Amino acid sequence: SRLQSSFAFHKSRLYIPKEMTFEDYFDECMKYEAGLPTDKALSEWCLRVPDCGKYYKHLSDFQLTDPNDITLVTFDELSQNPSNVLLNMCNKLNLDSNFYNHYSFAKSNVTTGHKNDKMQKIALTVNKTLESFWIKYPATKRNLLTIYRKLNGAPKEKITLSDTLRQKLFNYYYEDLIKLRENKSINQMVENWISSLKLVEK
């Protein structure tokens, strides 16, 4: 789901060609990892995304760190209950959490589709140019975004996974998932999800 989300986000930012399918994108990423020539339209940033989902691989960079100094938070936990996550963080770090008691958490950078590439490019340029202004006045940005989406918005691309692609993804992440499980680096929600996959040896 994170890979699909990244794909949709990069498409909305015009980093991935509009006509490229999710399966073609994943195949290009695999070519990149194998050291083969890839579609010139894709940057290294886009091509490295599947590898970023190998959580055990990247968590192992911290294996010499005291486990008590590390807190793992899933994206789902953060998106579903941001105040709870931040309050827990403040408690762990002995920080004053009063700031978040009445803080209003609003979604930003929500990925949507667009109709016209040229109009999207202009909007992205304006967004980047006025970044410091938006940080000061987030409500203004939200209001303008509402208007813009009425003008150039479109439903987010619906991604369907073929059986072939499902198998490719399964094979790609299988070893990392098993290591995460063995290392107990996953919470119960992710453990339940892995169990539901009925993982079997390739």
Secondary structure as a PSIPRED ss2 file (coil, helix, strand):
# PSIPRED VFORMAT (PSIPRED V4.0)

   1 S C   1.000  0.000  0.000
   2 R H   0.000  1.000  0.000
   3 L H   0.000  1.000  0.000
   4 Q H   0.000  1.000  0.000
   5 S H   0.000  1.000  0.000
   6 S H   0.000  1.000  0.000
   7 F H   0.000  1.000  0.000
   8 A H   0.000  1.000  0.000
   9 F H   0.000  1.000  0.000
  10 H H   0.000  1.000  0.000
  11 K H   0.000  1.000  0.000
  12 S H   0.000  1.000  0.000
  13 R C   1.000  0.000  0.000
  14 L C   1.000  0.000  0.000
  15 Y C   1.000  0.000  0.000
  16 I C   1.000  0.000  0.000
  17 P C   1.000  0.000  0.000
  18 K C   1.000  0.000  0.000
  19 E C   1.000  0.000  0.000
  20 M C   1.000  0.000  0.000
  21 T C   1.000  0.000  0.000
  22 F H   0.000  1.000  0.000
  23 E H   0.000  1.000  0.000
  24 D H   0.000  1.000  0.000
  25 Y H   0.000  1.000  0.000
  26 F H   0.000  1.000  0.000
  27 D H   0.000  1.000  0.000
  28 E H   0.000  1.000  0.000
  29 C H   0.000  1.000  0.000
  30 M H   0.000  1.000  0.000
  31 K H   0.000  1.000  0.000
  32 Y H   0.000  1.000  0.000
  33 E H   0.000  1.000  0.000
  34 A C   1.000  0.000  0.000
  35 G C   1.000  0.000  0.000
  36 L C   1.000  0.000  0.000
  37 P C   1.000  0.000  0.000
  38 T C   1.000  0.000  0.000
  39 D C   1.000  0.000  0.000
  40 K C   1.000  0.000  0.000
  41 A C   1.000  0.000  0.000
  42 L C   1.000  0.000  0.000
  43 S C   1.000  0.000  0.000
  44 E H   0.000  1.000  0.000
  45 W H   0.000  1.000  0.000
  46 C H   0.000  1.000  0.000
  47 L H   0.000  1.000  0.000
  48 R C   1.000  0.000  0.000
  49 V H   0.000  1.000  0.000
  50 P H   0.000  1.000  0.000
  51 D H   0.000  1.000  0.000
  52 C H   0.000  1.000  0.000
  53 G C   1.000  0.000  0.000
  54 K C   1.000  0.000  0.000
  55 Y H   0.000  1.000  0.000
  56 Y H   0.000  1.000  0.000
  57 K H   0.000  1.000  0.000
  58 H H   0.000  1.000  0.000
  59 L H   0.000  1.000  0.000
  60 S H   0.000  1.000  0.000
  61 D H   0.000  1.000  0.000
  62 F H   0.000  1.000  0.000
  63 Q C   1.000  0.000  0.000
  64 L C   1.000  0.000  0.000
  65 T C   1.000  0.000  0.000
  66 D C   1.000  0.000  0.000
  67 P H   0.000  1.000  0.000
  68 N H   0.000  1.000  0.000
  69 D H   0.000  1.000  0.000
  70 I C   1.000  0.000  0.000
  71 T C   1.000  0.000  0.000
  72 L C   1.000  0.000  0.000
  73 V C   1.000  0.000  0.000
  74 T C   1.000  0.000  0.000
  75 F H   0.000  1.000  0.000
  76 D H   0.000  1.000  0.000
  77 E H   0.000  1.000  0.000
  78 L H   0.000  1.000  0.000
  79 S H   0.000  1.000  0.000
  80 Q H   0.000  1.000  0.000
  81 N C   1.000  0.000  0.000
  82 P H   0.000  1.000  0.000
  83 S H   0.000  1.000  0.000
  84 N H   0.000  1.000  0.000
  85 V H   0.000  1.000  0.000
  86 L H   0.000  1.000  0.000
  87 L H   0.000  1.000  0.000
  88 N H   0.000  1.000  0.000
  89 M H   0.000  1.000  0.000
  90 C H   0.000  1.000  0.000
  91 N H   0.000  1.000  0.000
  92 K H   0.000  1.000  0.000
  93 L C   1.000  0.000  0.000
  94 N C   1.000  0.000  0.000
  95 L C   1.000  0.000  0.000
  96 D C   1.000  0.000  0.000
  97 S C   1.000  0.000  0.000
  98 N H   0.000  1.000  0.000
  99 F H   0.000  1.000  0.000
 100 Y H   0.000  1.000  0.000
 101 N C   1.000  0.000  0.000
 102 H C   1.000  0.000  0.000
 103 Y C   1.000  0.000  0.000
 104 S C   1.000  0.000  0.000
 105 F C   1.000  0.000  0.000
 106 A C   1.000  0.000  0.000
 107 K C   1.000  0.000  0.000
 108 S C   1.000  0.000  0.000
 109 N C   1.000  0.000  0.000
 110 V C   1.000  0.000  0.000
 111 T C   1.000  0.000  0.000
 112 T C   1.000  0.000  0.000
 113 G E   0.000  0.000  1.000
 114 H E   0.000  0.000  1.000
 115 K C   1.000  0.000  0.000
 116 N C   1.000  0.000  0.000
 117 D H   0.000  1.000  0.000
 118 K H   0.000  1.000  0.000
 119 M H   0.000  1.000  0.000
 120 Q H   0.000  1.000  0.000
 121 K H   0.000  1.000  0.000
 122 I H   0.000  1.000  0.000
 123 A H   0.000  1.000  0.000
 124 L H   0.000  1.000  0.000
 125 T H   0.000  1.000  0.000
 126 V H   0.000  1.000  0.000
 127 N H   0.000  1.000  0.000
 128 K H   0.000  1.000  0.000
 129 T H   0.000  1.000  0.000
 130 L C   1.000  0.000  0.000
 131 E H   0.000  1.000  0.000
 132 S H   0.000  1.000  0.000
 133 F H   0.000  1.000  0.000
 134 W H   0.000  1.000  0.000
 135 I H   0.000  1.000  0.000
 136 K H   0.000  1.000  0.000
 137 Y C   1.000  0.000  0.000
 138 P H   0.000  1.000  0.000
 139 A H   0.000  1.000  0.000
 140 T H   0.000  1.000  0.000
 141 K H   0.000  1.000  0.000
 142 R H   0.000  1.000  0.000
 143 N H   0.000  1.000  0.000
 144 L H   0.000  1.000  0.000
 145 L H   0.000  1.000  0.000
 146 T H   0.000  1.000  0.000
 147 I H   0.000  1.000  0.000
 148 Y H   0.000  1.000  0.000
 149 R H   0.000  1.000  0.000
 150 K H   0.000  1.000  0.000
 151 L H   0.000  1.000  0.000
 152 N H   0.000  1.000  0.000
 153 G E   0.000  0.000  1.000
 154 A E   0.000  0.000  1.000
 155 P C   1.000  0.000  0.000
 156 K C   1.000  0.000  0.000
 157 E C   1.000  0.000  0.000
 158 K C   1.000  0.000  0.000
 159 I C   1.000  0.000  0.000
 160 T C   1.000  0.000  0.000
 161 L C   1.000  0.000  0.000
 162 S C   1.000  0.000  0.000
 163 D H   0.000  1.000  0.000
 164 T H   0.000  1.000  0.000
 165 L H   0.000  1.000  0.000
 166 R H   0.000  1.000  0.000
 167 Q H   0.000  1.000  0.000
 168 K H   0.000  1.000  0.000
 169 L H   0.000  1.000  0.000
 170 F H   0.000  1.000  0.000
 171 N H   0.000  1.000  0.000
 172 Y H   0.000  1.000  0.000
 173 Y H   0.000  1.000  0.000
 174 Y H   0.000  1.000  0.000
 175 E H   0.000  1.000  0.000
 176 D H   0.000  1.000  0.000
 177 L H   0.000  1.000  0.000
 178 I H   0.000  1.000  0.000
 179 K H   0.000  1.000  0.000
 180 L H   0.000  1.000  0.000
 181 R H   0.000  1.000  0.000
 182 E H   0.000  1.000  0.000
 183 N C   1.000  0.000  0.000
 184 K C   1.000  0.000  0.000
 185 S C   1.000  0.000  0.000
 186 I C   1.000  0.000  0.000
 187 N C   1.000  0.000  0.000
 188 Q H   0.000  1.000  0.000
 189 M H   0.000  1.000  0.000
 190 V H   0.000  1.000  0.000
 191 E H   0.000  1.000  0.000
 192 N H   0.000  1.000  0.000
 193 W H   0.000  1.000  0.000
 194 I H   0.000  1.000  0.000
 195 S H   0.000  1.000  0.000
 196 S H   0.000  1.000  0.000
 197 L C   1.000  0.000  0.000
 198 K C   1.000  0.000  0.000
 199 L C   1.000  0.000  0.000
 200 V C   1.000  0.000  0.000
 201 E C   1.000  0.000  0.000
 202 K C   1.000  0.000  0.000
